[in-house]
Amino acid sequence: MRYPFANHLLLAVVALLMTACSSEEAEAQTTSLDMKIYITIEGKTMPVNLVDNGATRTLVAALQESPITYEADDYGGFEKVGYLGRSLPTNNQQITTEAGDVILYSGNQIVLFYGSNSWSYTRLGRIEYSTIDELKSFLKAGQGRISVKLSVPETTGVESLTPAPSPKGEGRLYSLSGQLTNNPHKGIFIKNGKKYIK
């Protein structure tokens, strides 16, 4: 006995699952990575808020090892584009860019937009800027080749402590930023080089 209704139901479920997966991939292109990188051009620096995808995760991992510097040129009167010197994973989709967008093109080129274009790209993030004139000045729009440095924020913190015992024989308490704390209230501290919760 055949069940044609069951076959149609199975096909509908498969189609629904495929649509859900595509939506999740598209959403990943716009979900914030809660991480910034920095672009430095001629001694001036602007932050970039990243989206969360394979390209940005790979780029951040590379930048945590060392900054990347590359050359970028004007193209089409709306962007600065240059070879990154390495390939990143792509998740291309049709995008109409806006000024400030940071885009991956062909897996190995970074595009910094000061205008708009529509093409199949992988979105990386967006430059934080106040005005379009500020952005164009920063990117040296229309002024030819520039050197672009990409970097991640430097992390600071306590690397190690040499505890100095107090007269009562107890270790001193330090805040997580490394400051000696004489009258600590509730919180997390460092005591004798170890985490101490009060």
C-alpha positions as CSV (number, residue, x, y, z in Angstrom):
1,M,0.0,0.0,0.0
2,R,1.4,3.4,-1.0
3,Y,1.1,6.6,1.1
4,P,1.4,9.6,-1.3
5,F,0.5,12.0,1.5
6,A,3.5,10.8,3.6
7,N,5.8,11.5,0.7
8,H,4.5,15.0,0.3
9,L,4.7,15.6,4.0
10,L,8.4,14.4,4.0
11,L,9.2,16.7,1.2
12,A,7.6,19.6,2.9
13,V,9.6,18.9,6.1
14,V,12.9,18.7,4.2
15,A,12.1,22.0,2.4
16,L,11.2,23.7,5.7
17,L,14.5,22.5,7.3
18,M,16.5,23.8,4.3
19,T,14.8,27.2,4.6
20,A,15.6,27.3,8.3
21,C,19.3,26.5,7.7
22,S,19.5,29.3,5.1
23,S,17.9,31.7,7.5
24,E,20.4,30.8,10.2
25,E,23.3,31.4,7.8
26,A,21.9,34.7,6.7
27,E,21.3,35.7,10.4
28,A,25.0,34.8,11.2
29,Q,26.0,37.5,8.7
30,T,24.3,40.2,10.8
31,T,24.9,38.8,14.3
32,S,27.5,40.8,16.2
33,L,30.6,38.9,17.2
34,D,30.9,41.3,20.2
35,M,34.4,41.9,19.1
36,K,36.1,44.8,17.4
37,I,39.1,45.2,15.3
38,Y,40.9,48.4,14.5
39,I,41.9,50.0,11.2
40,T,44.8,52.3,11.2
41,I,45.7,54.6,8.3
42,E,48.5,57.1,8.5
43,G,48.5,57.1,12.3
44,K,44.7,57.5,12.6
45,T,42.6,54.6,14.0
46,M,38.9,53.7,13.8
47,P,37.2,50.7,15.3
48,V,35.2,48.1,13.3
49,N,32.3,46.3,14.8
50,L,32.4,42.7,13.5
51,V,29.6,40.3,12.5
52,D,29.9,36.7,13.5
53,N,30.9,34.3,10.7
54,G,33.8,32.1,9.8
55,A,35.7,34.9,8.0
56,T,35.6,37.2,11.1
57,R,36.6,34.4,13.5
58,T,39.5,33.4,11.3
59,L,40.6,37.0,10.9
60,V,40.5,37.7,14.6
61,A,42.5,34.6,15.3
62,A,45.1,35.7,12.8
63,L,45.2,39.3,14.3
64,Q,45.6,37.9,17.8
65,E,49.0,36.5,16.6
66,S,50.0,39.8,15.0
67,P,48.6,42.8,13.1
68,I,48.1,42.6,9.4
69,T,49.2,45.4,7.0
70,Y,48.2,45.6,3.4
71,E,48.0,48.1,0.5
72,A,44.6,49.3,-0.7
73,D,43.6,51.3,-3.8
74,D,40.5,53.2,-4.8
75,Y,38.1,51.4,-7.1
76,G,34.9,52.6,-8.8
77,G,34.8,55.8,-6.8
78,F,33.1,54.1,-3.9
79,E,35.7,51.8,-2.2
80,K,39.3,51.0,-1.1
81,V,40.2,47.5,-1.9
82,G,43.4,45.5,-1.3
83,Y,44.7,41.9,-1.0
84,L,44.9,40.7,2.5
85,G,47.8,38.3,1.9
86,R,45.8,35.3,3.0
87,S,42.4,33.7,2.4
88,L,39.4,33.7,4.7
89,P,36.3,31.5,4.6
90,T,33.5,32.9,2.5
91,N,29.8,33.0,3.1
92,N,28.8,35.2,0.1
93,Q,25.4,36.7,-0.4
94,Q,24.1,39.5,-2.5
95,I,24.7,42.7,-0.5
96,T,24.1,46.4,-1.2
97,T,26.8,48.0,0.7
98,E,26.8,51.4,2.5
99,A,29.6,53.7,3.5
100,G,31.5,52.2,6.4
101,D,30.9,48.6,5.4
102,V,34.0,46.3,5.7
103,I,33.6,43.4,3.2
104,L,35.5,40.3,2.1
105,Y,35.7,39.9,-1.7
106,S,36.9,36.7,-3.4
107,G,38.0,35.3,-0.1
108,N,41.3,37.3,0.0
109,Q,40.5,41.0,-0.6
110,I,39.3,43.5,2.0
111,V,37.0,46.2,0.7
112,L,36.4,49.4,2.8
113,F,33.4,51.3,1.4
114,Y,33.0,55.0,1.4
115,G,30.1,54.7,-1.1
116,S,27.7,52.0,-2.2
117,N,27.8,48.9,-4.5
118,S,25.7,45.8,-4.9
119,W,27.6,42.4,-5.4
120,S,28.0,39.0,-3.9
121,Y,30.2,39.5,-0.8
122,T,30.9,38.2,2.7
123,R,30.2,40.9,5.3
124,L,32.9,41.4,7.9
125,G,31.7,44.4,9.8
126,R,31.2,48.2,9.9
127,I,33.5,51.1,10.7
128,E,32.4,53.3,13.5
129,Y,32.4,56.9,12.2
130,S,30.5,60.1,12.9
131,T,30.1,61.7,9.4
132,I,30.6,60.6,5.8
133,D,33.2,63.4,5.5
134,E,35.1,62.0,8.5
135,L,35.0,58.5,6.9
136,K,36.2,59.7,3.5
137,S,39.0,61.7,5.0
138,F,40.1,58.7,7.1
139,L,40.0,56.3,4.1
140,K,41.7,59.0,1.8
141,A,38.9,58.5,-0.6
142,G,39.9,59.2,-4.2
143,Q,43.6,59.9,-3.1
144,G,45.1,56.7,-4.4
145,R,47.0,53.9,-2.6
146,I,47.1,53.7,1.2
147,S,48.6,51.4,3.7
148,V,46.0,49.8,6.0
149,K,46.9,48.1,9.3
150,L,44.4,45.7,10.9
151,S,44.7,44.9,14.6
152,V,42.8,43.7,17.7
153,P,42.5,45.5,21.0
154,E,45.3,44.7,23.4
155,T,44.2,42.9,26.5
156,T,45.7,44.0,29.8
157,G,45.4,42.5,33.2
158,V,47.3,40.8,36.0
159,E,49.8,38.3,34.7
160,S,51.3,37.3,38.1
161,L,51.5,38.4,41.7
162,T,54.1,37.8,44.3
163,P,52.0,37.8,47.5
164,A,53.3,39.7,50.5
165,P,52.0,38.4,53.8
166,S,50.4,40.8,56.2
167,P,51.6,41.0,59.8
168,K,48.8,38.6,60.7
169,G,50.2,36.0,58.3
170,E,47.4,36.3,55.8
171,G,48.0,37.1,52.1
172,R,46.9,40.5,50.9
173,L,43.9,40.9,48.6
174,Y,44.3,42.5,45.2
175,S,41.5,43.6,42.8
176,L,41.3,41.9,39.3
177,S,43.1,45.0,37.9
178,G,46.0,44.4,40.3
179,Q,45.3,47.1,42.9
180,L,46.0,46.3,46.6
181,T,42.6,46.3,48.4
182,N,42.8,47.1,52.2
183,N,39.0,47.0,53.0
184,P,37.4,44.7,50.5
185,H,33.7,44.3,50.2
186,K,32.0,41.5,48.4
187,G,33.6,40.5,45.1
188,I,36.3,38.5,43.4
189,F,39.9,39.2,44.4
190,I,43.3,37.7,44.1
191,K,45.0,36.3,47.2
192,N,48.3,34.5,47.2
193,G,48.2,34.4,43.4
194,K,44.8,32.6,43.4
195,K,41.2,33.6,42.9
196,Y,39.5,34.6,46.2
197,I,35.8,35.2,46.5
198,K,34.6,37.3,49.4
